[in-house]
């Protein structure tokens, strides 16, 4: 690869472009900025690229006017008032007399050397489709520095792409450089591992991975295993039998069930050994041999932080660190324990004294093959009835008196043949009051004022909408619906039956099937949201049907607004702007959190902000920087995660009352799962119950301090079930705590 040839050609081109541009020297123009995380000194700082000398050209790219600066540039860090803190000459670093940067291009960061400080890959084009990048970072003690990449002084990191700043592909302990030579079909890759203050290159991926793991072990300064348990590392091995482990460590402090990580069986037993000095978990295979073990112990220098060492057959071994002390296991008082045939069990509704719990295999697409709806007695945990939906799922609607449940399935669980079946059950006894069957290709169910609305047929052709009397299944009316019309199907009783078609939404009277009102718009098809309805697209809300809705209203996206519509009249009650890079969390019927990102795809953004919005008077109250997600309201205090840290916020003023010292990542070290907080805090007595990926924790409402983990509650996340995981795996009611777990259990417990 002739990297120097690319560089010489590019320099000549840039000089020619600069000569043809504006004659005025545009010194001092800021090309881009990035707000750095607060340093150890608590100071706010800005990273920016500033033009020292050069010119600005304006060009049209795809119909958009772009300002491009050519000349000499400085990479700088300033304080919040704009005073210079540190500076690097980018032309000198790249070895080029002239560089070019677009105005307001996006700086992208990642942590490539695992020092908890953002690193920035900044580049210049070498050849069409290939660029040279160099890594820069800001350190409190040294200021701006370029991170050294061994054997790359001539042309930096060569990478496919033409962006001015990119996020490089990560590997354990470093990153990957990927580029494709001209007339070459397969890309070349170099793996860079951070070692002794420099990124060392490797051509072999396995060698790079092993080196990255070794560096991690050395950096974490693992003490002798005798500090945790006598000769643990020497004597405990994968494949050991239970009797061998007992000989070394004795009886475990706790025995728990988790979902088998291999997916072979529903349950895997875990033994937990706990003391003030260390904790250890041992996971058993079906053959009762060690399939995984993990040891946690305080760091020698700081007992508020914990080292974790994990060994399994997939990752072999690795070490990491969490900003948590050792958290003891708490044994709750068991009221009842329901054991399902399926691993994930979510609370999705309540009818009378019956809890509706959805059992789920946790898979998606072609791997998804099992769903069951259980009716469980609230006081005893007994299964009163169940409806098996298999891979076709289960739809349900709770009656107006909330003593009965309509359940629809589309697959015969015994023959596995297509069969649309609607049953109307006594929710507390499971007694079948009536049922109907159809042979149509598809079906949808919804409830409205004592009527069950049933859609039948292929939605791409004409289909049939039926109104059935709840109490006996009597057909009240029939409508023929147009292709592409969709019935809004959910479990909540509404004053009308809603049907959407492209830009029009129509409401029908449930008892007569006659037209009530409609709304039209000029943009995309209608999308419906409510604080008691599953999220669609950019609204997150509690999807469970625990009680009758207080307000008969629903959120819809209409043009460039989210509008709260009175379902009885079709009139707008409130509205908030709909913008790209924005989504909404409905906290309750009166309040919402509006989340904004600097990227049209929210989670891809770098800068975030959250607004508290009162729906009652349709006004924003306050705004905070960062992502405030999964909020739970308790009086005037909102508990949620701001930038991945558990935080208590005053609802009225937005004042932060306290912020936990640990992060979501700290709560989940050693556990695979979702990398951002996707489970809401639960209010329970004077505590906060915090479902995480591996464990469920108990925390103080006053300070956020973690007090313990709850025995036997192993949550994790099912694929594509974000709302079920957030709201259905844990809840509290009337002094009780309901806990679902990925080990197939759903329990009612008390904690004293």
Long-range contacts (C-beta under 8 A, 24 or more apart in sequence): 1-158, 1-181, 3-126, 3-132, 3-154, 3-155, 3-158, 4-154, 4-155, 6-126, 6-127, 6-130, 6-155, 7-95, 7-96, 7-126, 7-132, 7-155, 9-127, 10-96, 10-124, 10-125, 10-126, 10-127, 11-96, 11-97, 11-98, 14-70, 14-96, 14-98, 14-99, 14-100, 15-97, 15-98, 17-57, 17-70, 17-100, 18-54, 18-55, 18-70, 18-71, 18-98, 20-57, 21-55, 21-56, 21-57, 21-70, 22-55, 22-56, 22-57, 23-55, 24-55, 25-53, 25-54, 25-55, 26-51, 26-54, 26-55, 26-56, 26-69, 26-71, 27-51, 27-52, 27-53, 27-54, 29-56, 29-69, 29-103, 31-69, 31-73, 31-101, 31-102, 31-103, 31-104, 31-105, 32-101, 32-103, 32-104, 32-105, 32-106, 32-107, 33-107, 34-107, 34-109, 34-120, 34-606, 35-607, 36-77, 36-118, 36-138, 37-117, 37-118, 39-140, 40-140, 41-140, 43-79, 43-80, 44-79, 44-80, 45-77, 45-78, 45-79, 45-80, 45-85, 45-138, 46-77, 46-78, 46-79, 46-80, 46-82, 47-75, 47-76, 47-77, 47-107, 47-120, 47-138, 48-75, 48-76, 48-77, 48-78, 49-73, 49-74, 49-75, 49-76, 49-90, 49-101, 49-107, 49-122, 50-74, 50-76, 51-101, 54-98, 56-103, 66-102, 66-103, 67-102, 67-103, 67-104, 68-100, 68-101, 68-102, 68-103, 69-100, 69-101, 69-102, 69-103, 70-98, 70-99, 70-100, 71-98, 71-99, 72-97, 72-98, 72-99, 73-99, 73-101, 75-122, 75-136, 75-144, 76-144, 77-138, 77-143, 77-144, 85-143, 86-138, 86-143, 86-144, 87-144, 88-136, 88-144, 88-145, 88-146, 90-122, 93-134, 93-146, 94-124, 94-132, 94-134, 94-156, 96-124, 99-124, 100-124, 101-164, 102-164, 105-163, 105-164, 105-165, 106-165, 106-598, 106-606, 107-165, 107-606, 108-163, 108-165, 108-166, 108-167, 108-606, 109-167, 109-606, 110-167, 110-168, 110-170, 110-175, 112-147, 112-168, 112-170, 112-174, 112-175, 112-192, 112-194, 112-199, 113-147, 113-174, 113-194, 113-199, 114-173, 114-194, 114-216, 114-219, 119-147, 120-165, 121-157, 121-159, 121-165, 121-166, 121-167, 121-168, 122-164, 122-165, 123-156, 123-159, 123-161, 123-163, 123-164, 123-165, 123-166, 124-164, 125-162, 126-155, 126-158, 127-182, 128-162, 129-160, 129-161, 129-162, 129-180, 130-158, 130-159, 130-160, 130-161, 130-179, 130-180, 131-158, 131-159, 131-160, 131-161, 131-162, 131-163, 132-156, 132-157, 132-158, 132-159, 133-157, 133-158, 133-159, 133-166, 133-168, 135-199, 147-199, 148-197, 148-198, 148-199, 149-192, 149-198, 149-199, 149-201, 150-198, 150-199, 150-200, 150-201, 151-201, 152-201, 157-192, 160-187, 171-205, 171-208, 171-209, 171-212, 172-209, 172-212, 172-213, 172-216, 172-318, 173-208, 173-211, 173-212, 173-213, 173-215, 173-216, 174-199, 174-208, 174-212, 175-199, 213-316, 213-317, 213-318, 216-318, 216-319, 216-320, 217-318, 217-319, 220-307, 220-319, 220-320, 220-321, 222-307, 222-309, 222-319, 223-297, 223-300, 223-307, 225-295, 227-277, 227-278, 227-297, 227-300, 228-277, 228-278, 228-280, 228-295, 228-297, 229-273, 229-278, 229-280, 229-295, 232-280, 232-295, 236-282, 236-290, 236-293, 237-290, 238-289, 238-290, 238-291, 238-292, 238-293, 238-311, 238-312, 238-313, 239-289, 239-290, 240-289, 240-290, 241-288, 241-289, 242-284, 242-288, 245-271, 245-282, 245-290, 249-273, 249-280, 252-282, 253-329, 254-329, 254-331, 254-711, 256-711, 256-712, 256-714, 256-743, 257-712, 257-714, 257-743, 257-744, 257-745, 258-283, 258-714, 258-742, 258-743, 259-343, 259-714, 259-716, 259-742, 259-743, 259-744, 260-286, 261-291, 261-292, 261-312, 261-672, 262-291, 266-341, 266-342, 266-343, 266-743, 266-744, 267-743, 267-744, 272-329, 274-326, 274-328, 274-329, 276-326, 278-326, 279-326, 283-312, 294-670, 296-326, 296-670, 297-326, 298-325, 298-326, 304-661, 308-669, 308-670, 310-670, 320-669, 320-670, 321-669, 322-662, 322-665, 322-666, 322-669, 323-661, 323-662, 323-663, 323-666, 324-662, 324-666, 324-667, 324-706, 327-695, 327-697, 327-706, 327-708, 327-709, 328-708, 328-709, 329-708, 329-709, 329-710, 329-711, 330-698, 330-707, 330-708, 330-709, 330-710, 330-711, 330-751, 331-711, 332-710, 332-711, 332-737, 332-749, 332-750, 332-751, 333-749, 333-750, 333-751, 333-752, 334-747, 334-748, 334-749, 335-381, 335-736, 335-747, 335-748, 335-749, 335-750, 336-380, 336-381, 336-747, 336-748, 337-381, 337-745, 337-746, 337-747, 337-748, 338-374, 338-376, 338-381, 338-383, 338-745, 338-746, 338-747, 339-744, 339-745, 340-372, 340-374, 340-744, 340-745, 340-746, 341-370, 341-372, 341-744, 342-370, 342-371, 342-372, 342-744, 343-742, 343-743, 343-744, 344-718, 344-721, 344-724, 344-729, 344-740, 344-742, 345-374, 345-740, 345-741, 345-744, 345-745, 345-746, 346-721, 346-724, 346-725, 346-727, 346-728, 346-729, 346-740, 347-544, 347-727, 347-728, 347-729, 347-731, 347-738, 347-740, 347-746, 348-373, 348-491, 348-543, 348-544, 348-545, 348-724, 348-728, 349-396, 349-398, 349-491, 349-544, 349-545, 349-546, 350-378, 350-545, 350-546, 350-547, 351-375, 351-398, 351-399, 351-402, 351-403, 351-404, 351-405, 351-427, 351-428, 352-402, 352-403, 352-427, 352-428, 353-377, 353-378, 353-379, 353-428, 354-378, 354-384, 354-405, 354-427, 354-428, 355-738, 356-396, 356-405, 356-545, 357-740, 357-746, 358-394, 358-724, 358-728, 360-718, 360-721, 360-724, 362-718, 362-719, 362-721, 362-742, 363-718, 363-719, 364-719, 364-720, 373-407, 375-405, 375-425, 375-427, 375-428, 375-430, 376-746, 377-428, 378-748, 381-747, 381-748, 384-427, 384-428, 384-429, 384-430, 385-425, 385-429, 385-430, 387-423, 388-413, 389-413, 390-416, 395-443, 395-444, 395-445, 395-489, 395-491, 396-445, 396-491, 397-445, 397-446, 397-447, 397-452, 397-490, 397-491, 397-492, 397-493, 398-427, 398-447, 398-491, 398-492, 398-493, 398-545, 399-427, 399-447, 399-450, 399-470, 399-493, 400-447, 400-449, 400-450, 400-470, 400-493, 402-427, 402-547, 402-548, 403-427, 403-428, 404-433, 404-470, 406-445, 406-447, 406-452, 406-470, 408-443, 408-445, 408-454, 410-442, 410-443, 420-456, 422-452, 422-454, 422-468, 422-473, 424-452, 424-470, 424-473, 433-471, 433-472, 434-472, 434-473, 435-473, 436-468, 436-473, 440-464, 444-487, 444-489, 445-489, 446-487, 446-488, 446-489, 446-490, 446-494, 446-497, 446-498, 447-491, 447-492, 447-493, 447-494, 448-493, 448-494, 448-495, 448-496, 448-497, 448-510, 449-493, 449-494, 449-495, 449-510, 449-511, 450-510, 450-511, 451-476, 451-497, 451-510, 451-511, 453-487, 453-497, 453-510, 455-481, 455-487, 455-489, 459-483, 459-484, 459-485, 459-486, 460-484, 465-497, 465-499, 465-508, 465-513, 467-497, 467-510, 467-511, 467-512, 467-513, 476-511, 476-512, 476-513, 477-512, 477-513, 478-513, 479-508, 479-513, 488-528, 490-533, 490-534, 491-545, 492-530, 492-532, 492-533, 492-545, 492-549, 493-548, 493-549, 494-552, 494-554, 494-567, 495-552, 495-567, 495-568, 496-567, 496-568, 498-528, 498-554, 498-567, 500-525, 500-526, 500-528, 501-525, 505-556, 507-567, 507-570, 516-570, 517-569, 517-570, 518-570, 519-556, 519-558, 519-565, 519-570, 521-558, 521-559, 522-559, 523-559, 523-560, 524-557, 526-556, 526-557, 526-558, 527-556, 527-557, 528-554, 528-555, 528-556, 529-554, 529-555, 529-556, 529-557, 529-562, 529-584, 529-586, 530-554, 530-555, 530-586, 531-586, 531-587, 531-588, 531-589, 534-723, 535-722, 535-723, 537-583, 538-578, 538-582, 538-583, 538-584, 538-602, 539-583, 539-584, 539-585, 539-586, 540-583, 540-584, 540-585, 540-586, 540-629, 540-722, 540-723, 540-726, 541-585, 541-586, 541-723, 542-586, 542-723, 542-727, 543-723, 543-724, 543-727, 543-728, 544-727, 544-728, 550-589, 551-589, 555-584, 555-586, 564-615, 574-615, 574-618, 575-618, 576-613, 576-618, 581-605, 585-629, 585-630, 585-631, 587-631, 587-632, 587-633, 587-638, 588-633, 589-615, 590-614, 590-615, 590-616, 591-615, 591-633, 591-651, 593-628, 593-629, 593-631, 593-640, 594-620, 595-627, 595-628, 595-629, 603-676, 608-643, 610-642, 612-638, 612-651, 612-654, 621-651, 621-652, 621-653, 621-654, 622-653, 622-654, 623-654, 624-649, 624-654, 624-656, 627-676, 629-676, 629-677, 629-678, 630-677, 630-678, 630-679, 630-680, 630-681, 630-726, 631-680, 632-680, 632-681, 632-682, 632-683, 634-683, 634-701, 639-681, 639-683, 639-688, 639-701, 640-680, 640-681, 641-677, 644-676, 644-677, 646-681, 646-688, 646-690, 646-699, 646-704, 647-704, 648-701, 648-704, 658-702, 658-703, 658-704, 659-704, 660-699, 660-704, 660-705, 662-706, 664-692, 667-692, 667-693, 667-694, 667-695, 667-697, 667-706, 668-692, 668-693, 668-694, 670-694, 671-716, 672-716, 673-716, 673-717, 674-717, 678-717, 678-722, 678-725, 678-726, 679-715, 679-725, 679-726, 679-729, 679-730, 680-726, 680-727, 682-730, 682-731, 682-732, 682-737, 683-732, 684-732, 684-737, 684-751, 685-735, 685-751, 687-751, 689-730, 689-732, 689-737, 691-715, 691-729, 691-730, 693-717, 696-730, 696-739, 698-751, 710-739, 710-749, 710-751, 712-741, 712-743, 712-745, 712-747, 713-739, 713-741, 713-747, 714-741, 714-742, 714-743, 715-740, 715-741, 715-742, 716-742, 718-742
